[in-house]
Amino acid sequence: MISYNEFFRNFSNLRDEVNRVAVENRRDPADIQILPVTKTHPKDAIEYAERAGLLSVGENRVQEAAEKSAELPDSSVTWELIGHLQSNKAAQAVATFGRIQSVDSVKLARRLDRFAGEADLILPCLIQVNTGEDPRKFGFAAEGLEKEFEEMLTFENLSIDGFMTVAPLEGGNEVARKAFARLRELAESLRQRFGKELPELSMGMSGDMAEAIAEGATLIRVGSALFGSRT
């Protein structure tokens, strides 16, 4: 694990780059949040993020996040699930995460709603959409999402904050930008259709964050650029 000074230098460089790209695209840098992705990194990564003022962290697996959370009982960070969630782990996810970014089916949304209700809480979430149509990625299809989205709006214990996507593995940054643009356009359409703010667009990582910011990302997910190579 790198030192805190190395992490903070990485963070400062990343923040400067986000600010530069935002200004180039006539956006307010304050509207773009950096989500440090701590998967496979030790609990030090969460402590580094919190010390630097980053109060949310992203994890891909429920069990890993639960174990780290137990090791950091005094931490005030919000845990966000950014990886695929199996329905049979929905209850544990509700107990572990402050927000689920990877709601990728009505079935999963229904189970999360049920367990959030049993826990007497409102669970923030994002709807994951496979706007790049990558068969290796999870997420709703963009076409026909309106009907499924309307059903999910009826779930009383879910608060839908917006949308998330992961760019296709192949095709480079041009393909990534098209996927991000499609998510932005979809979000705009659903905002108008249902009269909801849906402010969050979680898209972009280290290699394609410039394209994501240009297309309206409000949250970018960054791991190795902050913490170094994963073990």
Beta strands, then each sheet from edge to edge (+ up, - down):
strand 1: 33-36
strand 2: 56-59
strand 3: 78-81
strand 4: 99-103
strand 5: 123-128
strand 6: 158-164
strand 7: 200-202
strand 8: 219-222
sheet 1: 1+ 8+
sheet 2: 2+ 3+ 4+ 5+ 6+ 7+
end
